[in-house]
Amino acid sequence: MTATEQHLAIDGGDAVRQAPYPRWPPAATSEQERLILEVLRSGKWGATQGRYVDQFATRFAQLHDSRHGVCIANGTLALSVGLRALGVRPGDEVIVPAYTFIATATAAMLIGATPVFADIDPATLLIDPASVDALITPRTRAIVPVHLAGCPADMGRLVAIARRHGIPILEDAAQAHAARYEGRAVGSIGEMGAFSFQTSKNLSAGEGGALVTSNEALFVKAWSLHNVGRVPGGEWYQHEGVGWNLRLTEFQAAVLLPQLDLLPEMVQRRERAAAYLARRITEEVEGAAPASRPAWASTHAWHLFVLRYDAKLFGGRSRDDAVRALAAEGIPCDEGYVSLDAIPALVAEIASVARRDRTPEPCVASRAAADGAVLWIRQQVLLGDEEGLEDVVRALVKIQRRWG
């Protein structure tokens, strides 16, 4: 596509948005460059040699109201290590939402467990506690709520369900760095919290992940699992358990550490932008309603800005048509997830190992979101200025009028 074509809308006219939104990840800071060079020149590149991985783990855990942090190679493995530390074993069941990235499910499969798909609340798109409760069996060993797009799940109800059944919670907070549920940091509400530092995430090192917990025993288990079965403070060849080398590197920690100082202002910036965009879309556009923000979300991380899309109010045109049209107008956007219970390869793999006596019911709300009821505005938009936010509104209005 040529530079000229990038500025043309689908109808051949000028696109609403001519300038790019801020890039993500953002340009490297001088502090990141300094730390990277320091690590490079030191020759201490691995987590067992340097000091920055431990520094980041401590500060990141503190940010999330937790006593301990373990830095892991990526977010998928953080979930797998967390589940294993919680006692999940092959043949056990782990309840996850159907509307999430596939890694939430495959992380359980990586250790031989079976993911069981819960439906979502169609208003918030977060895991539905009632669906979770209905899916619990004697084989259920963990519940993994996802703080989707940076919005905390309904942890009050989920914790009550988990305690009633004696089942631990591992929070999937991959998209929710620094988010808070009724003032409490995500990751600290269940037994453990898992985070990702993959390229798109609000804290990014290209790849990477972390677990946080305040439970000393769980920390020691997770630390051992990610460090070839060693024990904290033990000898180099003292393997008290079975584990793997799943460690983060000093280079990644050097990229992440300076971002911790920038994160509070970044969260506030996203909050302000999202509030403005939600208000303006509600005022100007019928049929594109922001996903409901529940009252318990005292801090929303706004990894994404999610819209519920009503095709009837856009001339009957599909959500996918709307995404293509918005992209042509210069607005970064996506169709969003495929419902996990509708991915043939995943369903077939689960069926080959599952021990359930009956075929699970389709997750209706998740499938509706995936099939066209939802679209995502990417996080770059929330990092722009007010004019950039207004361009989203203008693009939606333009498309609606064109299709009306």
RAGILIN-V905995 format. One record per residue. N is the residue number from 1. RES is the residue in one letter. SS is DSSP state (H for helix, E for strand, C for the rest). PSI is psi in degrees with one decimal (NA if undefined). Layout:
# RAGILIN-V905995
n;res;ss;psi
N;RES;SS;PSI
N;RES;SS;PSI
This chain:
# RAGILIN-V905995
n;res;ss;psi
1;M;C;131.2
2;T;C;166.2
3;A;H;-36.9
4;T;H;-45.1
5;E;H;-31.3
6;Q;H;-19.2
7;H;C;10.0
8;L;E;136.4
9;A;C;172.7
10;I;C;-34.1
11;D;C;2.9
12;G;C;-11.7
13;G;C;-178.8
14;D;E;138.5
15;A;C;149.3
16;V;C;-45.8
17;R;C;115.3
18;Q;C;-31.4
19;A;C;149.4
20;P;C;153.4
21;Y;C;165.6
22;P;C;143.6
23;R;C;154.7
24;W;C;132.6
25;P;C;156.6
26;P;C;168.3
27;A;C;148.3
28;A;C;142.9
29;T;C;164.3
30;S;H;-33.0
31;E;H;-39.4
32;Q;H;-44.3
33;E;H;-40.3
34;R;H;-46.1
35;L;H;-39.5
36;I;H;-45.7
37;L;H;-37.6
38;E;H;-45.0
39;V;H;-46.3
40;L;H;-46.8
41;R;H;-24.7
42;S;H;-26.0
43;G;C;-1.7
44;K;C;82.7
45;W;C;-22.2
46;G;E;157.9
47;A;C;-27.2
48;T;C;-8.6
49;Q;C;-40.7
50;G;C;-164.6
51;R;C;-13.0
52;Y;H;-31.1
53;V;H;-46.2
54;D;H;-40.7
55;Q;H;-45.1
56;F;H;-43.0
57;A;H;-42.7
58;T;H;-49.0
59;R;H;-37.5
60;F;H;-41.2
61;A;H;-43.7
62;Q;H;-39.6
63;L;H;-31.1
64;H;C;32.6
65;D;C;34.7
66;S;C;153.3
67;R;C;-27.5
68;H;E;146.3
69;G;E;145.5
70;V;E;121.6
71;C;E;131.1
72;I;E;161.0
73;A;C;-34.3
74;N;C;173.0
75;G;H;-34.5
76;T;H;-47.5
77;L;H;-30.2
78;A;H;-43.7
79;L;H;-44.8
80;S;H;-44.8
81;V;H;-42.0
82;G;H;-44.6
83;L;H;-43.5
84;R;H;-41.9
85;A;H;-31.4
86;L;C;-2.2
87;G;C;8.1
88;V;C;133.9
89;R;C;169.4
90;P;C;135.6
91;G;C;-16.9
92;D;C;161.8
93;E;E;142.8
94;V;E;122.8
95;I;E;126.7
96;V;E;157.7
97;P;E;149.6
98;A;C;-25.5
99;Y;C;89.3
100;T;C;172.6
101;F;C;147.7
102;I;C;-25.8
103;A;H;-26.3
104;T;H;-36.3
105;A;H;-46.3
106;T;H;-21.4
107;A;H;-37.4
108;A;H;-40.8
109;M;H;-29.1
110;L;H;-28.4
111;I;C;16.6
112;G;C;4.6
113;A;C;165.7
114;T;E;118.3
115;P;E;138.6
116;V;E;128.0
117;F;E;121.0
118;A;E;151.6
119;D;C;176.1
120;I;E;163.3
121;D;C;122.0
122;P;C;-20.7
123;A;C;-45.0
124;T;C;-21.1
125;L;C;11.1
126;L;C;157.7
127;I;E;136.1
128;D;C;113.9
129;P;H;-35.3
130;A;H;-39.1
131;S;H;-40.2
132;V;H;-48.7
133;D;H;-40.1
134;A;H;-18.9
135;L;H;-8.9
136;I;C;132.4
137;T;C;174.6
138;P;C;-16.4
139;R;C;-5.1
140;T;E;125.3
141;R;E;-10.3
142;A;E;153.3
143;I;E;132.1
144;V;E;87.1
145;P;C;146.3
146;V;E;129.5
147;H;C;77.6
148;L;H;133.1
149;A;H;9.4
150;G;H;1.8
151;C;C;125.4
152;P;C;138.7
153;A;C;173.8
154;D;C;74.2
155;M;H;-28.5
156;G;H;-52.2
157;R;H;-38.4
158;L;H;-41.7
159;V;H;-40.2
160;A;H;-42.8
161;I;H;-45.6
162;A;H;-42.1
163;R;H;-37.5
164;R;H;-33.3
165;H;H;-3.6
166;G;C;39.4
167;I;C;132.9
168;P;E;159.8
169;I;E;130.1
170;L;E;112.7
171;E;E;127.0
172;D;E;98.0
173;A;C;31.2
174;A;C;-33.0
175;Q;C;11.8
176;A;C;36.7
177;H;C;125.4
178;A;C;8.2
179;A;C;155.2
180;R;E;138.7
181;Y;E;112.5
182;E;C;43.0
183;G;C;-9.8
184;R;E;137.0
185;A;E;135.5
186;V;C;150.1
187;G;C;-21.5
188;S;C;-1.1
189;I;C;-43.2
190;G;C;-170.0
191;E;C;-35.8
192;M;E;160.4
193;G;E;139.0
194;A;E;138.0
195;F;E;159.8
196;S;E;147.8
197;F;C;28.5
198;Q;C;164.4
199;T;C;-42.4
200;S;C;-12.2
201;K;C;163.0
202;N;C;-23.5
203;L;C;123.5
204;S;C;139.4
205;A;C;22.3
206;G;C;-55.0
207;E;C;169.7
208;G;C;163.1
209;G;E;175.6
210;A;E;154.3
211;L;E;143.3
212;V;E;148.7
213;T;E;157.1
214;S;C;2.9
215;N;C;114.0
216;E;H;-44.0
217;A;H;-41.1
218;L;H;-37.8
219;F;H;-48.0
220;V;H;-41.2
221;K;H;-47.3
222;A;H;-42.6
223;W;H;-43.1
224;S;H;-43.1
225;L;H;-36.5
226;H;H;-6.0
227;N;E;53.5
228;V;C;37.2
229;G;C;5.9
230;R;C;171.8
231;V;C;145.6
232;P;C;128.7
233;G;C;-0.8
234;G;C;-177.0
235;E;C;160.8
236;W;C;-40.7
237;Y;C;23.6
238;Q;C;95.7
239;H;C;96.6
240;E;C;-14.2
241;G;C;-177.9
242;V;C;127.5
243;G;C;-174.2
244;W;C;162.9
245;N;E;98.7
246;L;C;29.0
247;R;E;152.6
248;L;C;164.0
249;T;E;163.2
250;E;H;-31.7
251;F;H;-44.6
252;Q;H;-40.1
253;A;H;-35.4
254;A;H;-32.2
255;V;H;-35.6
256;L;H;-39.2
257;L;H;-49.4
258;P;H;-23.2
259;Q;H;-25.2
260;L;H;-34.4
261;D;H;-26.2
262;L;H;-18.6
263;L;H;-44.1
264;P;H;-45.2
265;E;H;-35.9
266;M;H;-40.3
267;V;H;-44.8
268;Q;H;-40.0
269;R;H;-44.7
270;R;H;-41.0
271;E;H;-45.9
272;R;H;-45.1
273;A;H;-43.0
274;A;H;-40.1
275;A;H;-43.0
276;Y;H;-47.0
277;L;H;-40.8
278;A;H;-43.3
279;R;H;-44.9
280;R;H;-38.6
281;I;H;-41.3
282;T;H;-37.8
283;E;H;-35.8
284;E;H;-20.5
285;V;C;121.2
286;E;C;138.1
287;G;C;0.0
288;A;E;82.3
289;A;E;131.7
290;P;E;140.7
291;A;C;141.7
292;S;C;134.6
293;R;C;111.4
294;P;C;154.1
295;A;C;-28.2
296;W;C;-13.7
297;A;E;79.3
298;S;E;-29.6
299;T;E;123.2
300;H;C;131.8
301;A;C;-17.3
302;W;C;54.5
303;H;C;-33.3
304;L;C;158.4
305;F;E;111.7
306;V;E;131.5
307;L;E;137.6
308;R;E;126.2
309;Y;E;128.2
310;D;C;102.9
311;A;H;-31.0
312;K;H;-32.8
313;L;H;3.6
314;F;H;44.4
315;G;C;22.2
316;G;C;4.6
317;R;C;144.8
318;S;C;162.7
319;R;H;-40.8
320;D;H;-37.2
321;D;H;-41.1
322;A;H;-40.5
323;V;H;-44.4
324;R;H;-40.9
325;A;H;-43.4
326;L;H;-42.1
327;A;H;-40.3
328;A;H;-25.8
329;E;C;3.5
330;G;C;14.9
331;I;C;117.0
332;P;C;122.0
333;C;E;167.9
334;D;E;161.7
335;E;C;-23.5
336;G;C;-171.1
337;Y;C;155.3
338;V;C;138.4
339;S;C;127.4
340;L;H;-30.8
341;D;H;2.5
342;A;H;11.7
343;I;C;109.2
344;P;H;-45.9
345;A;H;-39.9
346;L;H;-45.1
347;V;H;-41.7
348;A;H;-41.6
349;E;H;-42.5
350;I;H;-43.3
351;A;H;-29.2
352;S;H;-19.3
353;V;H;-13.0
354;A;C;149.1
355;R;C;12.9
356;R;C;146.6
357;D;C;-15.7
358;R;C;154.6
359;T;C;129.6
360;P;C;148.6
361;E;C;148.3
362;P;C;146.3
363;C;C;95.3
364;V;H;-48.2
365;A;H;-37.9
366;S;H;-43.5
367;R;H;-36.5
368;A;H;-42.6
369;A;H;-45.4
370;A;H;-32.8
371;D;H;-3.2
372;G;H;-0.5
373;A;H;-6.7
374;V;E;143.0
375;L;E;155.9
376;W;E;135.3
377;I;E;125.4
378;R;C;159.4
379;Q;H;-24.9
380;Q;H;-33.3
381;V;H;-39.3
382;L;H;-11.5
383;L;C;-1.5
384;G;C;-171.9
385;D;C;-178.2
386;E;H;-35.5
387;E;H;-38.9
388;G;H;-36.9
389;L;H;-41.1
390;E;H;-30.6
391;D;H;-32.8
392;V;H;-45.7
393;V;H;-45.3
394;R;H;-41.2
395;A;H;-43.8
396;L;H;-44.5
397;V;H;-44.6
398;K;H;-45.8
399;I;H;-42.5
400;Q;H;-42.3
401;R;H;-38.8
402;R;H;-39.4
403;W;H;-11.5
404;G;C;NA
